Amino acid sequence: MDLRKKILSLRDKLPAWQAAKYSQKIIQNLRRLEEYKSCRLPLFFYSFRSEVDTRAEIERRIRARKHVALPKTNIPYKKLECFLITSLGQLKPGAFSIQEPDPSLCQKIHSEQIDLVMVPGSVFDRRGARFGYGGGFYDRFLSHDAPQAIRIGLAFSFQVLDNDIPVAPHDQFMDYIITENEIISCHE
């Protein structure tokens, strides 16, 4: 079994109550990060399956009238497009059945406006390397569309390995990885 499948299997087996508890701690750690506190326009991912749950923080920002952007997957062009949302009612099932912005209800924004990106993943290492899910959408987005953005991987602690994971030249590294136990600065 390859590493990605092994870690995703562990993540899928995490009891819902424990995943919720860990997700809350991860978001609390995110809120402590100075770069997050000062960001103007973060791009979140909308949690899918057993990923770290971002929904409560998205809703909190909306209620506080702070900017929130979410990606919409453009499958034919293999790209992520960014939309500003002001309500979860502006979402609908999109690519891979993930909740995405409905372009008829949201404002599309330029990716260079994004100053911070929350990045999902299956496996990370402490230097900031990441395995996604195999589509390369976030790697392309971070390298071509939003190279200026601070990259933050949100993961459960067992998804972060002490050993370096193998990377390809196109793989993008994180600036920070936030787990329920720590904030990892990948440049130290």
Buried (B, 14 or more C-beta within 10 A) or exposed (E): EEBBEEBBEEBEEBEEEEBEEBBBBBBEBBEEBEBBEEBEBBBBBBBEEBBBBBBEBBEEBBEEEEBBBBBBBEEEEEBBBBBBBEEBEBBEEBBEEBBBBBBEBBEEBEBEBBBBBBBBBBBBBBBBBBBBBEEBBBBBBBEEBBEEBBBBBBBBBBBBBEEEBEBEEEBBBBBBBBBBEEBBEBEE
